[in-house]
């Protein structure tokens, strides 16, 4: 399978801690960073994994950190003025695969979540959500087993989006078309997930979900999240 890890952002929510170091290189312990841990656990659970890291802010630090981890690097040179849709657009040739996992570089997931969910193949497109979380920055509303909408602006919602998307070959090609349309339409400051929402609204795209409320995970956006991430790493 192919794993695209999005690591281009500046981590503005954690400044000044992230002024000189990408948040994905935060050390969970003396020897392991967030990004390094994710790459190693994917490799441990999927020996044939193709791992692609899209970097931008402090690109050289990230490539140096992972130089022995057998990953492919893609650069988003416009990271300071674009969203994750642009990062994925630069890596779009890697979406031309049979099984794709797109994951944000600031996600720390317990070992069993990576082995039992993230590293498992899929024949349908779905996102990971957590219905036990009530204050997410990017949330979802659902209808039955499908996503209705994902947004930062939902006043009522079913669950928090976990910043992991899994695609089969057909849905990945649909996503390539949509991010092409949006980037060519100068909507390059959006999240790539906004392209999925456009596909739902405009094309009746079926996007499913998996609720991981029973797993431990953290998305590192605040100082409190750093503490939680260290706890998750131990699981």
C-alpha positions in Angstrom: 0.0 0.0 0.0 1.0 3.6 -0.4 1.0 6.1 2.5 1.1 9.8 1.9 2.1 11.7 5.0 1.4 15.5 4.9 4.2 17.3 6.7 4.5 20.7 5.0 2.8 23.1 7.5 4.5 25.5 9.9 2.6 24.4 13.0 1.5 27.9 13.8 -0.6 26.8 16.7 2.4 25.7 18.6 4.6 28.7 18.1 7.1 29.6 19.5 8.0 25.9 20.0 7.7 25.4 16.2 9.6 28.4 15.0 12.8 26.4 14.4 11.5 22.8 14.5 8.5 21.3 12.6 6.0 19.9 15.1 6.2 16.5 13.4 9.8 16.4 14.7 8.7 16.8 18.3 10.4 14.1 20.4 8.1 11.7 22.1 11.0 10.2 23.9 14.8 10.7 23.8 15.1 8.8 20.5 11.9 9.1 18.6 10.0 11.9 16.9 6.3 11.9 16.0 7.1 11.5 12.3 9.8 8.9 12.8 7.5 6.8 14.9 4.7 6.9 12.4 7.0 5.8 9.5 8.5 3.0 11.6 5.2 1.6 12.8 3.8 1.6 9.2 6.9 -0.2 8.0 6.7 -2.7 10.9 3.1 -3.5 10.0 3.4 -3.3 6.2 6.7 -4.5 5.0 6.0 -3.5 1.4 4.7 0.0 2.2 5.5 2.8 -0.2 5.8 5.8 2.1 5.7 9.3 0.7 6.4 12.4 2.9 5.3 15.8 1.6 7.3 18.5 3.3 7.7 22.2 3.0 8.5 24.2 6.2 12.1 23.3 7.3 12.2 20.7 4.5 15.9 19.9 5.1 15.3 19.0 8.8 12.5 16.5 7.8 14.6 14.9 5.1 17.6 14.6 7.4 15.4 13.1 10.1 14.1 10.4 7.8 17.2 9.8 5.6 17.6 6.2 6.7 13.9 5.3 6.7 13.4 4.5 3.0 10.8 7.1 2.2 10.2 9.2 -0.8 10.1 13.0 -0.4 7.9 15.5 -2.2 8.4 19.2 -1.7 5.7 21.8 -1.4 7.6 25.1 -2.0 4.5 27.2 -1.4 3.7 25.8 2.0 3.4 29.2 3.6 0.6 30.3 1.4 -1.2 27.0 0.6 -3.2 24.4 2.3 -2.9 20.6 2.3 -4.7 20.4 -1.0 -1.6 21.9 -2.7 0.7 19.4 -0.8 -1.4 16.5 -2.1 -1.4 18.0 -5.6 2.4 18.0 -5.7 2.2 14.3 -4.7 -0.7 13.4 -6.9 1.2 10.8 -9.0 1.3 8.7 -5.8 -2.5 8.7 -5.8 -2.4 6.5 -8.9 -2.2 3.4 -6.7 -4.6 0.6 -5.7 -4.7 1.4 -1.9 -3.9 4.8 -0.5 -3.7 6.1 3.0 -3.4 9.9 3.6 -2.4 10.9 7.1 -1.3 14.1 8.7 2.2 14.1 10.1 1.0 15.3 13.6 -1.1 12.3 14.3 0.1 10.0 17.1 -1.8 6.7 17.1 -1.6 3.7 19.4 0.1 0.7 17.9 -3.1 -1.3 17.6 -4.8 1.5 15.6 -1.9 1.5 13.1 -1.8 -2.3 12.8 -5.6 -3.0 12.8 -6.9 0.0 10.8 -4.3 2.3 9.2 -2.2 -0.5 7.7 -5.2 -2.6 6.5 -6.2 -2.5 2.8 -9.6 -1.1 1.7 -12.0 -1.6 -1.2 -14.1 1.5 -0.3 -13.1 5.1 0.5 -13.4 6.1 4.1 -12.2 8.5 6.8 -11.4 7.8 10.4 -13.6 9.6 12.9 -13.9 9.6 16.7 -17.4 10.0 18.1 -16.1 10.3 21.7 -14.5 13.7 20.9 -16.7 16.7 21.2 -14.4 19.7 20.5 -12.6 18.9 17.3 -11.3 21.5 14.9 -12.5 19.6 11.9 -15.7 17.6 12.3 -18.1 15.4 10.4 -21.8 14.9 10.1 -23.1 11.5 9.0 -26.1 9.8 7.5 -26.1 6.1 8.2 -22.7 4.7 7.2 -21.7 7.7 5.1 -20.2 11.1 5.6 -22.6 14.0 4.7 -20.2 16.8 5.3 -16.8 17.6 6.9 -16.0 21.2 8.0 -14.4 23.4 10.6 -17.7 25.3 10.8 -20.2 22.7 11.8 -22.3 23.9 14.8 -23.6 20.4 15.4 -21.8 17.3 14.4 -21.5 13.6 15.0 -17.8 13.1 15.5 -14.3 14.6 15.1 -12.3 13.8 12.0 -9.1 12.0 12.8 -7.0 13.3 9.8 -6.6 9.9 8.2 -8.3 9.1 4.8 -8.2 5.7 3.1 -8.9 5.3 -0.6 -9.3 2.5 -3.1 -8.0 2.9 -6.7 -11.2 4.3 -8.1 -11.8 6.9 -5.4 -8.2 8.0 -5.5 -8.5 8.8 -9.2 -11.7 10.8 -8.5 -9.7 12.8 -5.9 -6.9 13.5 -8.4 -9.5 15.0 -10.7 -11.0 17.1 -8.0 -7.8 18.5 -6.5 -6.7 19.3 -10.1 -9.9 21.3 -10.6 -9.6 23.1 -7.3 -5.9 24.0 -7.7 -6.4 25.1 -11.3 -9.3 27.2 -10.0 -6.9 28.9 -7.5 -8.4 27.2 -4.5 -5.0 26.0 -3.4 -5.3 27.4 0.2 -7.9 24.7 1.1 -7.6 21.5 2.9 -7.5 18.4 0.7 -10.5 17.1 2.6 -12.5 20.0 1.2 -12.1 18.3 -2.2 -13.7 15.2 -0.7 -16.6 17.4 0.4 -16.9 18.9 -3.0 -17.1 15.4 -4.5 -19.9 14.5 -2.0 -21.9 17.7 -2.9 -21.3 17.8 -6.6 -21.0 14.1 -7.6 -22.9 12.2 -4.9 -19.6 10.6 -4.0 -20.0 7.9 -1.4 -17.5 8.5 1.4 -17.7 6.1 4.4 -16.3 6.3 7.9 -14.8 4.1 10.6 -15.3 5.2 14.2 -12.1 4.7 16.2 -13.6 5.8 19.5 -12.1 2.8 21.3 -8.5 3.6 20.2 -6.1 6.1 21.7 -4.8 8.8 19.4 -3.8 12.5 19.4 -3.5 15.3 16.9 -0.8 17.6 18.0 -2.1 21.2 17.6 -1.5 22.6 21.2 0.8 22.2 24.1 -1.8 20.0 25.8 -1.7 17.7 22.8 2.0 17.2 23.2 1.4 15.7 26.7 -1.4 13.5 25.4 0.8 12.3 22.5 3.4 11.1 24.9 0.7 9.1 26.7 -0.5 7.6 23.4 3.0 6.6 22.4 3.2 4.2 25.4 0.1 2.2 24.3 
